[in-house]
């Protein structure tokens, strides 16, 4: 018999809920996304207010659209962290309430691991090198010794922050990735920018400063958008390539919000080919934050008996993914 | 006197690709009658040619310079025969031996500790001479006889900065914990011992403190 898990995601701008089945079918995935004002980023409190306002509707939609009766939900999973405190708390309160009223276990899920596990489910990747790129993360990850391990990461800004802060400097509202991608398509004029790879790690702060300076100095947004993409994406592709060559793994997967960018996908495809490895891309609908990543990982966890008593179910704004034991892969 | 040919494609066409790294192809072949490796930084298709060309040339020249600097610091590095910036190619001695990566798990814990002690000591020699290696993974160090040979200086640079030295150590920690988690504790402990023996307790503590600062800057990190 199939089991069903409801997952709640609320780490940043997205409040989302989803029902998945134990055989990996996503039965529903409803969401509401907080939009920040132009020229600014996520205001944590305002995002949490937006989540509060839409939580009941999103949860009801997720349950309704799944077609699964409430009494067949086996567990409720929630994104315990990492993320913005006020936003996380809304999801946690909603998940606790549901778990209590349905009389089912509550399952804590690490948001980043959710991205990885959902990506693997949807693409069929078994043991990949993971490039996790979003507003909250820029990491190269590989499974070893019972945990997802970080082989490389950004030493300062994430790739999402780099693009967002650059876009906001030009007056866009976060998230700016899509607008920058469109602008970059209108240029082939590369302006020199700092390329900073330190071992397996990257650093974006100098790149951001230099890009802003180019804009302020009168270069066109198109040219700078093109140049920042070419530079930053080549940097993360290079460090992913290093991890791939180092581990000799045969699969690479891109997960997280920035996975939606086609130029990054093309670079990663060319890189994987050089190493006779297969590149997997998480389908667009599920590459960004969503309830399905929490629901699916929640299922993997509850199947191994991982749950949390309501009274201990705090949120963890800082929760590095390499501290989480992964019994379902060992 | 025979004029040396530039080691273009033709010279290593008969060679054998022994390793495809992220950055370069390592081709075993012959050069002027010697057994050598060609380290060729081939153009990377995913990088814009203008960006790619500059990076490959810069790293090739710097690597040649840093191999020389490492030897002055008392650390073994391959013998360098020829440098060709135009094709981003280095012709070097073939270093036979086992990469540390391949030794781990095959040798006893005691022997592993000895190897990592040497590793730490040699890294300290580089740092004490103002060299940041920049790419200290267990794939880039080969055990040859009783000593270690550092084979990849592609990301090395001159630096006395605490931050850069700590970044070096951080990469070792990241690699050892990430790829060799079963042996991480023993290996790192031996490494630190070797390192501190050479640079002294005070400098070692400073580097470790800086390493902690860097880790704290990491995303979602809670460093004890």
HADDOCK unambig.tbl for C-alpha pairs under 7 A between the chains (distance, minus, plus):
assign (segid A and resid 82 and name CA) (segid B and resid 220 and name CA) 6.67 0.50 0.50
assign (segid A and resid 144 and name CA) (segid B and resid 178 and name CA) 6.90 0.50 0.50
assign (segid A and resid 144 and name CA) (segid B and resid 179 and name CA) 6.61 0.50 0.50
assign (segid A and resid 145 and name CA) (segid B and resid 181 and name CA) 6.11 0.50 0.50
assign (segid A and resid 149 and name CA) (segid B and resid 178 and name CA) 5.14 0.50 0.50
assign (segid A and resid 150 and name CA) (segid B and resid 178 and name CA) 6.32 0.50 0.50
assign (segid A and resid 151 and name CA) (segid B and resid 174 and name CA) 6.12 0.50 0.50
assign (segid A and resid 151 and name CA) (segid B and resid 175 and name CA) 6.50 0.50 0.50
assign (segid A and resid 151 and name CA) (segid B and resid 178 and name CA) 5.96 0.50 0.50
assign (segid A and resid 155 and name CA) (segid B and resid 217 and name CA) 6.96 0.50 0.50
assign (segid A and resid 155 and name CA) (segid B and resid 218 and name CA) 6.18 0.50 0.50
assign (segid A and resid 156 and name CA) (segid B and resid 217 and name CA) 6.94 0.50 0.50
assign (segid A and resid 198 and name CA) (segid B and resid 134 and name CA) 6.22 0.50 0.50
assign (segid A and resid 199 and name CA) (segid B and resid 134 and name CA) 5.31 0.50 0.50
assign (segid A and resid 199 and name CA) (segid B and resid 135 and name CA) 4.67 0.50 0.50
assign (segid A and resid 199 and name CA) (segid B and resid 171 and name CA) 6.75 0.50 0.50
assign (segid A and resid 234 and name CA) (segid B and resid 46 and name CA) 6.93 0.50 0.50
assign (segid A and resid 234 and name CA) (segid B and resid 47 and name CA) 5.76 0.50 0.50
assign (segid A and resid 238 and name CA) (segid B and resid 22 and name CA) 6.90 0.50 0.50
assign (segid A and resid 241 and name CA) (segid B and resid 22 and name CA) 5.20 0.50 0.50
assign (segid A and resid 242 and name CA) (segid B and resid 22 and name CA) 4.71 0.50 0.50
assign (segid A and resid 245 and name CA) (segid B and resid 21 and name CA) 5.45 0.50 0.50
assign (segid A and resid 245 and name CA) (segid B and resid 22 and name CA) 5.77 0.50 0.50
assign (segid A and resid 267 and name CA) (segid B and resid 46 and name CA) 4.63 0.50 0.50
assign (segid A and resid 270 and name CA) (segid B and resid 45 and name CA) 6.61 0.50 0.50
assign (segid A and resid 270 and name CA) (segid B and resid 46 and name CA) 5.93 0.50 0.50
assign (segid A and resid 271 and name CA) (segid B and resid 46 and name CA) 6.59 0.50 0.50
assign (segid A and resid 318 and name CA) (segid B and resid 220 and name CA) 4.03 0.50 0.50
assign (segid A and resid 318 and name CA) (segid B and resid 221 and name CA) 6.23 0.50 0.50
assign (segid A and resid 318 and name CA) (segid B and resid 222 and name CA) 6.97 0.50 0.50
assign (segid A and resid 319 and name CA) (segid B and resid 220 and name CA) 5.31 0.50 0.50
assign (segid A and resid 319 and name CA) (segid B and resid 221 and name CA) 6.78 0.50 0.50
assign (segid A and resid 320 and name CA) (segid B and resid 220 and name CA) 5.16 0.50 0.50
assign (segid A and resid 320 and name CA) (segid B and resid 221 and name CA) 5.77 0.50 0.50
